[in-house]
Amino acid sequence: MADAGGDNNDVQSGEDSVDARRFFSKKRDAANGRTPEETDSAPPTKSSSSTAGSDPYRYNMNYPSIGICLIINNKNFHKSTGMNDRSGTDVDAACVAKTFTSLGYQVRVTNDQTVSQMKKLMSLVSEEDHSQKASFVCVLLSHGDEGVIYGTDGCEKLDTMIKYFKGNRCRTLVGKPKLFFIQACRGSTLDDGAFLETDSVPEQTSEKIPVEADCLYAYSAAPGYYSWRNTSNGSWFIQSLCEVLQEFSGKLELMQLMTRVNRKVALNFESASNIPGFSGKKQIPCIVSMLTKEFYFMLDKD
């Protein structure tokens, strides 16, 4: 049993685990004579559409479809990778699918993809015609390390996975928001936390825009750090993301939403693990934005 934290200090079942290679546990295992249990290294309404479409600082959502939400959920890994299974990730995938379906997205879920399958899938989706879609969302649930994401048979640079959707590759998404939510470790550093002392432009007219523009990368952890996942309740980041989107979408702009996600993860969770030295740890998500306008999710009223 583990208390992974929650808005109401609810006691949650399962153990907190990290989405990273298990190499860090080997010395601990030898010293402690134990085997680790889990040590992985709709279209908007007409009124809102017209408002968004006329505002040069706000992404136009006046399209027949808000877009596709692609979810890649990797749970089981080949022994050659040295990775443990990611118990709790199915809870994340189900929650993400439900949340983005409610926002009007065409949700596609794929499970246990190899590196080559992931790249092929990303490439094929990027080659589809997105001209009648307002945006694109991709959610990656897997193991990771700094700069890489894991398929079931090994790892690949995250940039290689994402490159298919950049402006020079996916022409029908140019100028539209492309959002990537990544639940995976970004290194092997643990965050011990710190105690807080209580006293203490106008619309562009050029036809050319940067290929990196209009992308947002929401990482579950800061660079170099482990990312925590509860084996029963799902990851801290994804569960917080879904809760915030369900409560505040249509009311707050995306960066405001993500700031609330950061706060929820930072304050409401603390690890509880059977591995010595892995309890009492904290986590903070990291948002990297190249968006050029404000983005509002529009609730699907259908």
ABEGO torsion letter per residue (X at the ends): XBBAEBAAGBBBBEBBBBBBBAAAAAAAAAAAGBBBABBBXXBBBAAAAAAAAABAABBBABBABAEBBBBBBBABBBAAAGBBBBBGAAAAAAAAAAAAAAAGBBBBBBBGBBAAAAAAAAAAAAABBAAABABBBBBBBBBBBBGBBBBAAEBBBAAAAAAAABAAABAAABGBBBBBBBBBBAEABBBAEBBBBAAXXBBBABABBBAABGBBBBBABBBGBBBBBBAAAEBAAAAAAAAAAAAABGABBAAAAAAAAAAAAAAABBBBBABBGABGBBBBBBBBBABABBBBBBBBAX
